[in-house]
Amino acid sequence: MNEARERFLRSILERIPADRIAEIHFFPAIRQGQMETGVAVIAAEPEPDATTPGRHVVFSAAYRWTRKGPERGKWEVDVTPEADAPLPTVDVVVRGVMERAGEAIEPQRLGALELQSLLRDLAPAARP
């Protein structure tokens, strides 16, 4: 996991507790000029008080990192709940994002177990 992806993951975990996340799909970052942007689709368990059994909250997440220029280092992240759906529907959402972006590269998928393993391996500062 590179520096930007790790930072993006930390930002996501500041907004969504790791124990709620069922899976994250990270799309390849894009660098254009001074900016780097990245996108992810996240499926998370609903809040404990929610009454939607069998459904997950589907979030979109995006970061924007100024790599060069006068605002070098500026980091912005947006994590937005978009819908609630059964987990298999998340794959359909991911395919739709790939098609709209014209991406042939599969996004990196982290399931709940892979995420927990990764969190054990990250530096203590990276843990939520």
N, C-alpha and C positions, 0 to 999 in steps of 0.2 A: 504494500500500500504506500503510495507516494505521499509527500507532505501535504499537498492540496486535498487529496482524498481523505487523509486522516483528519485534517482540520475541518473539512466538511462534515465528516462523521461526528466529530465532537460537537459541532454546532447543532446537528440534528438531535443528538442525545441531550442537549441542553433544553430542548423543546418537547421531546418525546422520551419517556423513560425506556431504557433498554429492555426491561422485562415485558413491555407491551408490544415490542416490535416482533412481528412474525417473519418479515422479510424486507430487504432493501434491494433495489435494483439501481446500481450506479451506472450512468451513461458516460461514455468517454468525454473528457473535458475538451473544450474548444478554445484555442488561443487566436485572438484576432487583434492585431495591433498591440496596444498596451493592456488589453483585458484578457482575462481567462474566465470562462464560465463553465459551470457544470450543473447537471440536473440528475435528480433521483426520484424514483417512485417508491413509496414506503407503504407497507400494509401493517397496521397495528391493531392490537386488540382494543375494543372500545373501552371507554372509562368504566370503572367497576359498577357505577350506578346506571349504565346504559341498558336499555331493554331491547337489544338487537342481537339475539343469540345466533351464532353461525355466521355473523357478518363482521367484517373488519373495516376500520376507517382507512381510507386510501388518501395518502398525503402526496402532494407534489412538493419537492424541495429544489431550490436553486441557489447557487452562489455566484457571486461576481467579485473577482479579485483583480485589483489594479496592479499589474506587474511592473509597469514602468511609468515614467512621467511624474508630474508634480504631485499627484495623489498616490504615489507608489505605496503599496502595502494596504490600501483601503480594502476592507473585507465586508461584504454584505451577504446575508443569508435570509431567505424567505422559506418558511415551511408552512404550507397551507392545507388544511383538510379539504378534500375535494368531493368525497362521496363515501358511502358505506356500501360494501359489497361482499359477497362470498369470496374466499381466498382465490379460487380458480379464476375469478374474473380479473384479478390483478394482472395475470399473464396477458389477457386481452388488452388491458390498458397499456402495458409495456410494449406490446406489438404495435399498438396505435401510435405511441410516441416514436418508436423506431421508424415507422412508415412516414410520419409527418416530418421527421428530421432527415429522412433520406439516408438513414444509417443502416449499413449492412452488418456492423459489428454488434454482437450480442452484448448487452450490458452485464456488468459484474453483479451476480446475485449473491447476497448473503442471507442465509436463513437464520433463524433464531439461534441454532446451535453454533453455526459459524461465527455469528456476531458475539456470542458469549465467549467463545474461544479466543477471538481476536481481542476482545476487551481485556482478557487475562494477560495477553502478550503486550499490549500497549503500555506505554509509560504511565505511571500513576496520575500524572497531570491530565491524561487523555480520558480517564474514567469519569463517568457522570456522577 
